[in-house]
Amino acid sequence: MGSENLVLKIRLLLFSWFHLRSKLGSPSLVKCFSYNDIKKATDGFKRVIHNSPEGDSYKAVFRNGLVARVKEVKAIDEEDDDFFYREVELLGCLNHRHIVALIGFSTGCRRFLVFENSEDTSLMEHLSDPLKTPLNWRTRLQIAIGVAAALEYLHFFCDPPVYLVSLSSRTILLDENLIPKISDVGFLGSAGNDVLPTSSCCSKGCTKQECKNMIFQLGLLILELVTGQSSETGGVDLAQWVQESNFPRSMHKMIDPDLGNNYDQGELVGLLKVARLCIRSVDKTRIHTPQILWYLQKKVGIVRK
């Protein structure tokens, strides 16, 4: 086991400095940071973005001016370096415009993953901060299609497929052009998942529970886009609301006030149908992300930019 661990470490060091080609994506460059680099860049771990049992996230500003998001990894056993190295190798190969890219890592007394520019703000901030310009209806539809496209990529175009993703308005980042990016993705247990229990690892034969969990979270995210309310703040139970018998009559009362009347009635109904289908998939026949993506494109009328 010791020799295998040494081989993995050597591979990862090489991986840190050379472009790596993989069927997961196009070449990616991942750098190895020291613990001191991470500590200084996060101002002694004071720049906290988010607290989580799986590992806190920090804003990092490195000496060369690089701004990044640093996530500590606690979900993997402290003694099991192999899993962490494999996680870094796989995450470094992901390449999708709607997924935050891994640009580095740090190992030692504490493990960290370093992701691209964290100047982006979360969808939650855009929906809740009165000082920010409200998101218009078309932008919200584009966010829904972007996230669905990213999930399709993770589920069907990655080997191994990825199902450990935390989806909510908190974990979706928007760049300066309001393009959405999923910020919490993992292969072997580093991604948070607060909705339904999942196993710690996925392969080609992912369990129905893992797949349903992802679809359920997508449904909640769509409801957050429509209502402007967070599914994490203890307010209205969005999942329960969309399944109530009087749901069609009450939907206009739940629309985000920031939208006013500036939305398309047909698109609203179509989007809520998608959300309801996703929520109900937990207890019913499983649906797949390509079906959801197709429905959003063909039925709701969303066109990718």
N, C-alpha and C positions, 0 to 999 in steps of 0.2 A: 504493500500500500504506500510505503514511503517513497519508493522509486516512481510510482505512478503520479504521486503528488508533485514530485520534483519535475517530472516531464510536463505536467500541466502548468506549473509556474514558468518554466522555460518557454512554453508555447505562448503563454499570456504576455510575457515580456516582449517576445517577437511581435505578437499581435498588436502591442502598444505602439510600435513604431513603423509598421508596414501596412500598406493597404491590403485588405482581405476581401477576396471574392467569395461570394456565397450565393446559393440559390434563394436565400432569404431576401437578398437585396443587392444593391450595387456596392462598390468598395466603400469602406468606412474606416476612419482613423480614430483610434481610441488611445488616450494618453494615461500613463500611470502617474498619479499624484502622491506625494508623501503625506503623512498624517499632518505634519506641520504646515504644508501648503494649504490643506483643507481648513485647519484651525485658524490660520491667519486670514484666509479669504472669507471666512464666516464671522470674523471678529470674535474669535473665541466661542463660536457656536451661539452667538447672541442674535444673529439675524434669522430668527425662526419664521418660516413661512407657514408650516403646518405641523401639529403634533399628532403622532400616531403610535400605537403599540408596536407596529411593524418597523418603526423607525421614523424619526423626525426629519423634516425637510427644511433646508436653509437656503437663503440667498448667499451666493459667494461672489466676491470680486477679487480676482487674482491680480498679482503684481503687474502682469502684462496688459491689464485692462479687461481681460476676459470676464464677462458676467455670466454666471451659470446657476443652476439649481442643483443643490447637493442633497442627496437622500441617504440617510444612514440605513443599513440593512441589518435588521435584528432577527428576522423570521427564520434565517438559516442557522443551523446549529453552529456554535462558536468553533467547534473542532473540525467542522466539515468544510475545509477550504475548496475541495473539489467542486461542490455545488456552486459556490460563489464564483469561481473562475469560469465555470460553464455558463452561469447566468450572464456574466460580462461578455463572454464570447458570442452568445446568441443575441443578446440585446444590441451589441455593436453591429450586427448584420441587418437589423431592421432598417428599412428605408421607405418611408411613406410621408407625404406632405402633411398628414393629419396625425402624426405620432411624434412626440418630442424625441429627438435623437440623443443617444448616449455618446458623450465625447470623452469620458474618462472614468477612472475608478481609483480607489485607494484601499489598501488592505494592511493588516497589522493588528494592533490592539483593538481597533474598530474598523468596520468595513463601510465604504461609501461608494455610491454611484453618482457620477457627475453628468448632468444633462445640459443641453443647450440653453442658451439665453433665457434667463428668468425675468427679464424686463416685461415679458408678456403678463397680462392680468387674467385672472380667472373669470370664467363665465358668471360665477356667483357674484363677483364684484360688479360686473356690468349690469346684472339684473337687480342688485340691491342698493348700489351706491347712487344716491340722488344727484351727486355732482358729476356723474358720468352721463354722456349722451345716451339716451335709451336706444336699445337695439330695435331696428325696424323689423317688420314682418319678414321681408325677403332675406335679411341677414339671419334670422332665426331658422328659416327653412334651410339656408345654406349650411348652417351649423349642424342641423340634423342629418343632412345628406353626407356631410364630411365625416362625421363620427361613424355613421353606418358604413361608409366606404372603408374607413380604417378597420372596423371590426371584420368586414369581409376579408380584407387583406390578412389580418392576423389569423383568422380561422381557416382560410382556404388557400392562401398563397405563401404561408410560412411552413417550414419543416424543421422542427416540430411546430404544430399549430399552437397558438397562444390563446389561452382562455382566462388567465389570471390578470384581469384588468379591472380597475376600480373606476366606475363611470358615475359622475355626478357633476353638478355645476362647479363644484370646488376643484375637481381634477381635470376639467377641460380649460385649457389656456387659449386666449385669443391674442393674436399678434396685432401689429399696428394696422393691418388690413382686415382685422376681424376674422382671420382664417383660424378655425379651431384646431387644436392639437391635444391628443390624449396624453396626459403627463404621468400616469401611473400604470405601467405595464410590467409584467414579469413572467418568467418561465417556471421558476422553481420556488416561488413563495415570497418574493419581495414585494409584490403588488398587494395593496390593501384590498379587502373585500368585506364590506360590512352588511351586505344584504342577506345573502344566503350562504350556508356552509359549502365549501368546496374542498377537494383533495389538494395536497400540496404540490402536485406535479401533473402536467398534462402531456399526452402523447397523441399519436394518431387516433387512438381509441378513447377519446375523452368521454367522461360519463355524461349522461343526460342531465344530471344536476348541474354540472359545470356550464353546459351550453345554455340551459334554461336560466341560470343565474345572470349570464351576460345579456340575454334578451330582456330579462326583467329590468335590469339596470338601464338599458337603452330606453325602455318604455317610460321609466321614471324621469330620465333626462328630457325626453320629449315633453312630458308634462310640465317640467320646470321651465322649458322654453316658452310654452303656451301661457302659463299662469304667472311666471316671474317669481314663483315661490320655491324655496329650497325644500328638498325632501329630507334634509338633515337637521333642520332647525326646530323640529317638534311642533310645527304648525299644522295645517290641514293635511290629513292623510290622503295624499294624491292618488295612491294606488287604490284605496277604498272608494274615493270619489268617482274615479273613471269607470268603476264596475257597478255603481248604484243604478237602480232601475230608472231614476229620474235624471240620469246623467245628461241626456240630450237637451232637456229643458233648462238645466242649470249651467250649461257650459259657458254661456255668455257672461254669467255672473263671475266666472272664474278667470276670464281673460285678464292678462296683465293690464292694469289701468294705463300703463305707459304707452300701450298700443292705440288707445282710443278706439276709433272705428277704422283704423288703417290696416285692415287685413282682409284677405279674400275668404268669403264664407265657405266656398267649396274646398279650398285648401285647408282651412281650419278643421272641417269635418273629416277630411281625409287623414290629416295628421293625428287627430284624436283617435281615429279608428286604428291607426298603426300602434299608438300608445296602448290602447285597450287590448289589442291582440298580443302585444309584448307582455303586458302585465298578466294576462290570463294564461300565457304559455307555461307558467309555473305548474299549473295543475292540469293542463290539457296537452294535446299533441304538440310536439316540438316543432317550431318553425326555424328557418335558417336565415342568416344575415343576407344572402343574395336575394331571397324572397322579399325581405324588408326593403332592401336597396331598390329593387325593381319597382315595388309599389310606390315608394317615394318619388322615383323618377317618372313613372308612367301615369300613376293615378293622382298623386298630389300635384304633379306638374313641376317638380323641382328640376332645374337643369344645372349641371356642374359648371363651375366657372372654368 
